[in-house]
Amino acid sequence: MACGGADGCPVVPLRNGRGVPVLGLGTSHRGGYSHDAVVHALRQCGIRHIDTAKRYGCESLLQKAIKESGVKREDLWITTKLWHSDYGYENTKKACMESCERLGVEYLDLYLIHWPDTHVPGKSNQEVRAETWRAMEELYEKGVCRSIGVSNFLISHLEQLQEDCAVTPHVNQVEYHPFQRPQELVDYCRSREIVFEGYCPLAKGEALTHPSIVQLAKKYGRTPAQICIRWSIQNGIVTIPKSTRAERIQENCKVFDFTITQDDVEILNGMHDGRHVSWDPSLIV
């Protein structure tokens, strides 16, 4: 089953009427980049949602892979992110246009502020976030960014932004896997019509050997990775696994032809222990 909205992968509606495919392909500055794997994901697996960031250093590489795949721009959902070295009103607009140029696109489907911590001397994080968000709103109004959002924002950051902004973020992308299920944040986002996206759905591999997940994989005749991804999607999370191996990407896409029972979903929900495999929220203010 393909992963593009029109071909079988469910699409999650955003508040502005646009729809993001519930399953995407993540990229990263760690673990390398595979041109062949991205082309395979687009051609053979039907992936239509690609998530990247300036920080990852592969925007220009993705342009080549997308061109080689033959998939039309209008059939793709492309997300990239603004790194903190580019925060601020003018810097944000400039960085967005540079990302578009590297990706070879005239617009972004989704542009995210990568981190709430801003690292700008002499200015508070809230002040810089508000200034940056005003630029994001302008890019949205002009259609350069079809949707705008944030990444790694906690409730306190979202509430501060609400005080300073006209457009509520369409998306908040945060770490989400069986060991890190921030349900209070998910519920907060839903109450404000902010779509919750989850990255690291396999907990960087830590979830794949957990006895309960291995047991469920055997029960359903699936792999541990498929159990984690399906669980995330059934919890209503836009899910972005990443891999540089074509066979793994293919495996990760085969999650729309089975359903985990509610009792088993609850087993996975109960595995939350608060661990982070990607970042430490105590370091962010």
C-alpha positions in Angstrom: 0.0 0.0 0.0 1.4 3.4 -0.9 1.8 6.2 1.6 0.7 9.2 -0.5 -2.7 10.5 0.6 -4.5 9.7 -2.6 -3.1 6.2 -2.7 -4.1 4.8 0.6 -2.1 6.5 3.4 -4.5 8.5 5.6 -4.1 12.3 5.5 -4.5 14.3 8.8 -6.3 17.6 8.2 -4.7 20.8 9.5 -6.7 23.7 10.8 -6.1 25.6 7.5 -7.7 22.9 5.4 -4.6 21.3 4.1 -3.8 17.6 4.8 -0.5 16.0 5.8 0.1 12.3 5.1 0.1 10.4 8.5 3.3 8.6 7.6 6.5 10.4 6.5 10.1 9.7 5.8 12.5 11.4 8.2 16.0 12.5 7.4 18.9 13.3 9.7 22.4 14.8 9.9 23.3 11.7 11.9 23.5 8.2 10.4 24.3 9.4 6.9 22.1 10.0 3.9 21.2 7.5 1.2 20.1 8.9 -2.2 19.0 5.4 -3.4 16.9 4.9 -0.3 15.0 8.2 -0.8 14.4 7.4 -4.4 13.2 4.0 -3.5 10.9 5.4 -0.8 9.3 7.8 -3.4 9.1 5.4 -6.3 8.5 2.0 -4.8 7.0 2.7 -1.4 4.7 5.6 -2.4 6.1 7.9 0.3 4.9 11.4 -0.3 5.8 13.1 2.9 9.5 14.0 3.5 10.7 15.6 6.7 14.1 17.4 6.7 15.8 20.5 8.2 18.6 22.9 7.4 20.5 21.4 10.3 20.6 18.0 8.6 22.5 19.3 5.7 20.7 17.2 3.1 18.2 19.7 1.5 20.2 19.9 -1.7 20.6 16.1 -1.8 16.8 15.7 -1.5 16.3 18.0 -4.5 18.3 15.5 -6.6 16.5 12.5 -5.2 13.0 14.0 -5.8 13.9 14.9 -9.4 15.2 11.4 -10.1 12.1 9.8 -8.5 9.9 11.5 -11.1 7.2 12.4 -8.4 5.5 15.7 -9.1 6.1 18.5 -6.7 2.4 19.0 -6.1 2.1 15.4 -5.0 4.6 15.8 -2.3 4.5 17.1 1.3 7.9 18.7 2.1 8.7 19.9 5.6 11.9 21.6 6.6 13.0 23.5 9.7 14.6 26.8 10.7 17.8 26.3 12.7 18.3 28.6 15.8 21.3 30.4 14.2 18.8 31.9 11.7 16.2 33.1 14.3 15.0 36.7 14.1 12.7 38.5 11.7 14.9 39.1 8.7 17.1 36.0 9.2 14.1 33.8 9.2 12.8 35.0 5.9 16.2 34.7 4.3 16.8 31.2 5.7 13.4 30.1 4.4 14.2 31.2 0.8 17.6 29.5 1.0 16.0 26.3 2.1 13.6 26.5 -0.8 16.5 27.1 -3.2 18.4 24.1 -1.8 15.3 21.9 -2.1 14.5 23.2 -5.6 11.0 24.3 -4.7 9.0 27.5 -4.8 7.1 26.8 -1.6 7.2 24.6 1.5 4.3 22.6 2.7 5.4 23.0 6.3 8.1 25.2 7.9 9.0 24.6 11.5 10.9 26.5 14.2 13.3 23.7 15.1 13.9 24.4 18.8 12.3 26.7 21.4 15.8 27.6 22.8 17.1 30.6 20.8 20.7 31.1 21.9 20.5 34.9 21.2 22.6 37.0 23.6 20.8 39.9 25.2 17.3 38.8 24.3 14.9 36.5 26.1 13.9 33.2 24.4 10.3 34.4 24.3 11.2 37.7 22.7 13.2 35.9 19.9 10.6 33.3 19.4 7.9 36.0 18.9 10.0 37.9 16.5 10.8 34.8 14.5 7.2 33.7 14.5 6.1 37.0 13.0 8.4 36.3 10.1 6.9 32.8 9.8 3.4 34.3 9.7 4.5 36.7 6.9 5.9 33.7 4.9 2.6 31.9 5.5 0.5 34.9 4.4 2.6 35.2 1.2 2.2 31.4 0.4 5.9 30.7 0.6 5.0 28.4 3.5 1.7 26.6 3.0 1.7 25.8 6.7 3.8 26.8 9.7 4.6 25.2 13.0 7.1 24.4 15.7 9.2 21.5 16.9 10.2 20.4 20.4 7.9 23.0 22.0 6.4 22.3 25.4 3.1 23.7 26.7 4.8 26.7 28.2 6.4 27.6 24.9 3.1 27.2 23.0 1.3 29.4 25.6 3.9 32.1 25.3 3.7 32.1 21.5 -0.1 32.3 21.8 0.3 35.6 23.6 2.5 37.0 20.9 1.1 35.6 17.6 -1.8 35.9 15.3 -1.5 32.5 13.7 -1.5 29.4 16.0 1.1 26.8 14.9 -0.5 24.2 12.6 1.9 21.5 13.8 4.1 20.7 16.8 6.7 18.0 16.1 8.0 16.3 19.2 9.8 13.0 20.2 7.1 10.2 20.5 7.6 6.5 21.1 6.4 3.9 23.6 8.9 5.2 26.2 8.1 8.8 25.6 4.4 9.4 25.2 3.8 13.0 26.4 0.0 12.7 26.6 -0.5 16.0 28.4 1.2 17.8 25.5 -0.7 15.8 22.9 -4.0 16.7 24.6 -3.0 20.4 24.8 -2.2 20.5 21.1 -5.4 18.8 20.1 -7.4 21.2 22.3 -6.0 24.0 20.2 -6.2 22.2 16.8 -2.4 21.9 16.6 -1.5 18.6 14.8 1.0 16.5 16.8 3.8 14.9 14.8 6.1 12.3 16.4 9.7 11.7 15.5 11.9 8.8 16.7 9.0 6.3 16.7 11.4 3.4 17.2 13.3 5.2 20.1 16.5 5.0 18.0 16.2 1.3 18.0 15.7 0.9 21.8 12.1 -0.1 21.3 12.9 -2.9 18.9 14.3 -5.3 21.5 11.9 -4.6 24.3 10.3 -8.0 25.4 6.7 -6.6 25.3 7.1 -5.2 21.8 8.9 -8.3 20.5 6.0 -10.4 21.9 3.4 -8.2 20.2 5.3 -8.4 17.0 5.1 -12.2 17.1 1.4 -12.1 18.0 0.6 -10.0 14.9 3.1 -11.5 12.6 4.8 -8.2 12.2 8.2 -6.7 13.0 8.8 -4.7 16.2 9.3 -1.5 14.0 5.9 -2.1 12.4 4.2 -2.5 15.8 5.8 0.8 17.1 4.8 2.8 13.9 1.3 1.3 13.8 0.8 2.1 17.5 1.8 5.7 17.0 -0.5 6.1 14.0 -3.4 4.5 15.9 -2.8 7.1 18.7 -3.5 9.8 16.1 0.1 10.8 15.7 1.6 11.9 12.3 4.6 9.5 12.4 8.1 10.1 10.8 10.4 7.1 11.0 13.8 7.5 9.3 16.1 5.0 7.7 18.8 4.9 5.1 18.0 1.3 4.1 15.5 0.7 1.3 14.3 -2.6 2.8 13.7 -0.9 6.2 11.7 1.9 4.6 9.6 -0.6 2.8 9.0 -2.5 6.0 8.1 0.8 7.8 5.4 1.6 5.2 3.5 -1.7 5.6 1.4 -0.6 8.5 -2.0 0.1 7.0 -3.2 -3.5 6.6 -3.5 -4.4 10.3 -4.9 -3.0 13.5 -3.6 -3.4 17.0 -6.4 -4.1 19.5 -7.2 -1.5 22.1 -6.0 -3.8 24.9 -2.6 -4.1 23.2 -2.5 -0.3 22.5 -2.9 0.1 26.2 0.0 -2.2 26.9 2.2 0.0 24.7 0.8 3.2 26.2 1.7 1.8 29.6 5.4 1.5 28.7 6.0 5.3 29.0 8.8 5.9 31.4 9.8 9.4 30.5 13.1 8.6 28.8 14.3 10.8 25.9 16.5 9.4 23.2 16.8 12.7 21.3 16.9 15.7 23.7 16.6 16.8 27.3 13.7 19.2 27.9 15.2 20.4 31.2 17.9 22.2 29.1 15.2 24.3 27.4 13.5 27.4 28.9 
